[in-house]
Amino acid sequence: MSHGDLTGQVAFITGGGSGLGAAFARRLAADGATIVVNDISADAASAVAIELNGDTAVFDVGDSAAFDAEVDKAVERHGRLDIMINNAGIAPPPDPERTQRSIENQMKRMEGKLDEMVPPDSTVGLSDADWDRMMRIHLYGTFYGTRAALRHMTPARSGSIVNISSVLGLRPMAGALHYATAKAGIIALTKSVGQEVAPFGVRVNAVCPGWVDTPLLAPMDPMLMAGIVMQIPRGRMATAGELAELVRFLAGPDSSYCNGDVFAASGGFV
Ligand SMILES: NC(=O)c1ccc[n+]([C@@H]2O[C@H](COP(=O)([O-])OP(=O)(O)OC[C@H]3O[C@@H](n4cnc5c(N)ncnc54)[C@H](O)[C@@H]3O)[C@@H](O)[C@H]2O)c1
């Protein structure tokens, strides 16, 4: 894969203070881009911004007014916006009791004892607040970021937006329906907006990472994680750096024919 030089370009990366977002920031900065690091954690955003000689934009991506204001501020400061990576996200909080029930149910299913399985009640137990929070950060945040970026990119007839979905948006799993639904929504959003702006020089694409070794997955039950890794044909999780190569490709001019397209990097999981 050949890479063009990003010197002179400005990239705004949400959730850039940790994991994948920090890896994307480092990768784009390595090719010369000026990075604006968003995060809800000021300390996390500052650490990456200082390392890369970039700027911080500390706000919650679910706050549309803050998103508009911070993107406008970045454009005022740097004179342009070339790349927007909508990456900020959360995982459903760990629920040891439900995880244990799910493991026991899997054993019962393998033994053919379906009538002994206990309903996990993941859906009926999901609160309005948890559903809203997941939608707000992932789906609304991606919409707000896409809209704020397009206000500058479309008049410039140039720009690349990369939305971070998930393999769970393509292959939803029981027990994470709000996460999977939000991530599937990001795919639809990307395709719709990508088609709209393709004639105007702006590209919008989505990346669906498989299971990546980042702080997001640290609280996951090790047995559950081992069971997932067994389902990955590649035999291991991805590194954030591996995903950063794909995002770098989509952010820059080498991906000039990618418009409203969706790219998984899942080690064969999807
Ligand atoms: N790690 C994986 O296996 C995996 C797989 C598929 C998709 N993803 C997606 O990749 C993205 C990045 O995940 P990660 O693994 O790097 O997680 P991470 O927890 O390491 O990093 C996420 C960052 O987003 C920030 N953040 C959370 N809520 C925010 C908000 N409301 N506003 C601004 N910033 C906020 C956090 O502070 C954190 O710094 C997420 O959208 C996640 O759903 C991750």
The ligand as a MOL file (V3000), in Angstrom:
LIG
                    3D

  0  0  0     0  0            999 V3000
M  V30 BEGIN CTAB
M  V30 COUNTS 44 48 0 0 0
M  V30 BEGIN ATOM
M  V30 1 N -11.2910 -2.3520 20.6800 0
M  V30 2 C -12.0610 -3.0670 19.9000 0
M  V30 3 O -11.9980 -4.3070 19.8730 0
M  V30 4 C -13.0240 -2.3860 18.9570 0
M  V30 5 C -13.6410 -3.1690 17.9830 0
M  V30 6 C -14.5380 -2.5700 17.1100 0
M  V30 7 C -14.8090 -1.2070 17.1960 0
M  V30 8 N -14.1890 -0.4880 18.1730 0 CHG=1
M  V30 9 C -14.5210 0.9410 18.2280 0
M  V30 10 O -13.3430 1.6950 18.1040 0
M  V30 11 C -13.5210 2.9520 18.7760 0
M  V30 12 C -12.3420 3.1930 19.7020 0
M  V30 13 O -12.3070 2.1680 20.6800 0
M  V30 14 P -10.9960 1.7830 21.5030 0
M  V30 15 O -10.9440 0.3180 21.5060 0
M  V30 16 O -9.8380 2.5650 21.0400 0 CHG=-1
M  V30 17 O -11.4640 2.2500 22.9690 0
M  V30 18 P -10.6910 3.0780 24.1030 0
M  V30 19 O -11.5440 2.9410 25.3060 0
M  V30 20 O -9.2700 2.6710 24.1870 0
M  V30 21 O -10.7580 4.5700 23.5730 0
M  V30 22 C -11.9690 5.2720 23.4290 0
M  V30 23 C -11.7280 6.7440 23.7200 0
M  V30 24 O -12.9620 7.4450 23.4870 0
M  V30 25 C -13.1240 8.3820 24.5410 0
M  V30 26 N -14.5400 8.6930 24.7230 0
M  V30 27 C -15.5060 7.8950 25.2740 0
M  V30 28 N -16.6780 8.5420 25.2720 0
M  V30 29 C -16.4620 9.7560 24.7080 0
M  V30 30 C -17.2880 10.8590 24.4320 0
M  V30 31 N -18.5950 10.8490 24.7540 0
M  V30 32 N -16.7450 11.9580 23.8390 0
M  V30 33 C -15.4310 11.9840 23.5340 0
M  V30 34 N -14.5920 10.9580 23.7800 0
M  V30 35 C -15.0970 9.8580 24.3610 0
M  V30 36 C -12.5420 7.6930 25.7820 0
M  V30 37 O -12.2180 8.6280 26.7980 0
M  V30 38 C -11.3220 7.0010 25.1760 0
M  V30 39 O -10.1710 7.8170 25.2410 0
M  V30 40 C -14.8760 2.8590 19.4980 0
M  V30 41 O -15.8560 3.5150 18.7170 0
M  V30 42 C -15.1380 1.3710 19.5470 0
M  V30 43 O -16.5160 1.0820 19.6080 0
M  V30 44 C -13.3070 -1.0330 19.0450 0
M  V30 END ATOM
M  V30 BEGIN BOND
M  V30 1 1 1 2
M  V30 2 2 2 3
M  V30 3 1 2 4
M  V30 4 1 4 5
M  V30 5 2 4 44
M  V30 6 2 5 6
M  V30 7 1 6 7
M  V30 8 2 7 8
M  V30 9 1 8 9
M  V30 10 1 8 44
M  V30 11 1 9 10
M  V30 12 1 9 42
M  V30 13 1 10 11
M  V30 14 1 11 12
M  V30 15 1 11 40
M  V30 16 1 12 13
M  V30 17 1 13 14
M  V30 18 2 14 15
M  V30 19 1 14 16
M  V30 20 1 14 17
M  V30 21 1 17 18
M  V30 22 2 18 19
M  V30 23 1 18 20
M  V30 24 1 18 21
M  V30 25 1 21 22
M  V30 26 1 22 23
M  V30 27 1 23 24
M  V30 28 1 23 38
M  V30 29 1 24 25
M  V30 30 1 25 26
M  V30 31 1 25 36
M  V30 32 1 26 27
M  V30 33 1 26 35
M  V30 34 2 27 28
M  V30 35 1 28 29
M  V30 36 1 29 30
M  V30 37 2 29 35
M  V30 38 1 30 31
M  V30 39 2 30 32
M  V30 40 1 32 33
M  V30 41 2 33 34
M  V30 42 1 34 35
M  V30 43 1 36 37
M  V30 44 1 36 38
M  V30 45 1 38 39
M  V30 46 1 40 41
M  V30 47 1 40 42
M  V30 48 1 42 43
M  V30 END BOND
M  V30 END CTAB
M  END
